[in-house]
Amino acid sequence: MLPRLSGRPIRVEIRRCLGPHLAATSIPRRLVLLDASVLHRRGEFERILIHEIFHFAWVRLPNATRQSWEEVLITELDRNVPGELGWSAEWRKCKLSRSDRQSRTRAWRRYACESFCDSAAWLFAGFRTHDDFTLPPRFRHFRRNWLEANLPVSSGVPI
């Protein structure tokens, strides 16, 4: 179940075709665009919309909290854990180099953000299986614990 959110409204629009993307988000314009194809597969609309909403949450997390999330990812990478909880994070993860992680490059920071958003969508969309959920189940447990411990659910997740 999606936690309570706090912040100004976000406009969501369905577009006939977004090209190769299923969604696009503009944080400054508080706008989410969704490709109409997300309406054709059960659960896809919810999963993609929650992912996009959590982009707004990511930019409002304190730096220390974002860095704590990065530590979760570093631990997984150090243990050579394969997979992710969404394609947007997985393809970025596959392209990372050790120096990306060590230098916190733009590629690393984008991966961390996408992984956070995919993990939130996995947790809050309400279904446990999907072709994009390739992270081994025991590591999903660590992500669930982190999200539950670090998102201010009782006061509303800032968006």
C-alpha positions in Angstrom: 0.0 0.0 0.0 1.3 3.4 -0.9 2.2 5.5 2.1 0.8 8.9 2.7 2.5 11.6 0.6 3.0 15.2 1.6 3.6 18.1 -0.8 2.1 20.1 -3.6 0.0 18.2 -6.2 1.7 16.5 -9.1 0.0 16.5 -12.5 -0.2 13.1 -14.3 -0.9 12.9 -18.0 -1.4 9.9 -20.2 0.2 10.3 -23.7 -0.4 8.1 -26.7 3.3 7.5 -27.3 6.4 8.6 -25.4 8.7 6.8 -27.9 11.0 4.3 -26.2 10.1 5.4 -22.7 7.1 4.4 -20.6 7.3 7.5 -18.5 8.9 10.9 -18.1 9.0 13.2 -15.1 9.7 16.9 -14.7 10.4 17.7 -11.0 10.3 21.6 -11.5 7.0 21.4 -13.4 5.6 18.7 -11.0 4.5 16.7 -14.0 4.5 13.0 -14.8 3.9 11.7 -18.3 2.9 8.1 -18.8 2.8 6.2 -22.1 -0.7 4.8 -22.7 0.8 1.3 -23.1 1.1 1.1 -19.3 -2.7 0.7 -19.1 -2.6 -2.5 -21.0 -0.8 -4.8 -18.5 -2.2 -5.4 -15.1 -0.3 -3.5 -12.4 2.0 -1.7 -14.8 0.2 1.7 -14.4 0.6 1.5 -10.6 4.2 0.3 -10.7 5.3 3.0 -13.2 3.4 5.8 -11.5 4.8 5.0 -8.1 8.3 4.8 -9.5 7.8 8.3 -11.0 6.3 9.7 -7.8 9.3 8.6 -5.9 11.6 10.7 -8.1 9.9 13.6 -6.2 10.7 11.9 -2.9 14.3 11.2 -3.8 15.2 14.9 -4.4 13.6 15.8 -1.0 15.5 13.2 1.0 18.4 14.6 3.1 21.8 14.0 1.7 22.7 11.6 4.6 19.6 9.5 3.8 20.5 9.3 0.1 24.1 8.3 1.0 22.7 5.7 3.4 20.8 4.2 0.4 24.0 4.3 -1.6 25.6 2.2 1.1 23.0 -0.5 0.6 23.8 -0.5 -3.1 27.6 -0.6 -2.4 27.1 -3.6 -0.1 25.2 -5.4 -2.9 27.8 -4.6 -5.5 30.7 -5.6 -3.2 28.9 -9.0 -2.9 28.3 -9.2 -6.6 24.6 -9.4 -6.2 22.9 -9.6 -9.6 19.6 -8.0 -10.6 17.4 -5.1 -9.6 13.8 -4.3 -9.0 13.2 -2.5 -12.3 14.7 -2.2 -15.7 15.6 1.5 -15.3 18.0 0.6 -12.5 19.2 -2.7 -13.9 20.6 -1.3 -17.2 22.3 1.5 -15.3 23.8 -1.0 -12.8 25.2 -3.1 -15.7 27.0 -0.1 -17.1 28.6 1.0 -13.8 32.4 0.8 -13.3 34.2 0.7 -9.9 35.3 4.3 -10.5 31.7 5.4 -11.0 31.0 4.2 -7.5 34.2 5.5 -5.9 33.9 8.9 -7.5 30.1 9.1 -7.1 29.8 10.1 -10.8 26.6 11.2 -12.5 26.1 7.6 -13.7 26.4 6.3 -10.1 24.0 9.0 -8.7 21.4 8.2 -11.5 21.7 4.5 -10.7 21.1 5.2 -7.0 18.0 7.3 -7.8 16.6 4.8 -10.2 17.2 1.9 -7.8 15.5 3.8 -5.0 12.5 4.6 -7.2 12.3 1.0 -8.6 12.5 -0.4 -5.0 9.8 1.9 -3.8 7.6 0.8 -6.7 8.3 -2.8 -5.9 7.4 -2.3 -2.3 4.3 -0.1 -2.6 2.7 -1.3 -5.9 1.2 -4.3 -4.1 2.5 -7.3 -6.2 5.6 -9.4 -5.7 6.3 -10.9 -9.1 7.2 -9.1 -12.4 9.7 -9.8 -15.1 11.7 -6.8 -14.0 12.1 -8.0 -10.4 15.4 -9.8 -10.8 17.1 -8.9 -7.5 17.4 -12.1 -5.4 14.6 -12.3 -2.7 17.0 -12.3 0.2 18.4 -8.9 -0.9 14.9 -7.5 -1.4 14.5 -8.0 2.4 17.3 -5.6 3.1 15.8 -3.0 0.7 12.4 -3.3 2.3 13.9 -2.8 5.8 15.8 0.2 4.6 12.7 1.8 3.0 10.5 1.1 6.0 13.2 2.5 8.4 14.1 5.6 6.4 10.9 6.9 4.8 8.8 9.2 7.1 5.6 7.2 6.6 3.8 8.5 9.7 4.2 12.2 8.8 3.9 11.6 5.0 6.7 11.0 2.5 7.7 14.5 1.2 7.2 14.9 -2.5 
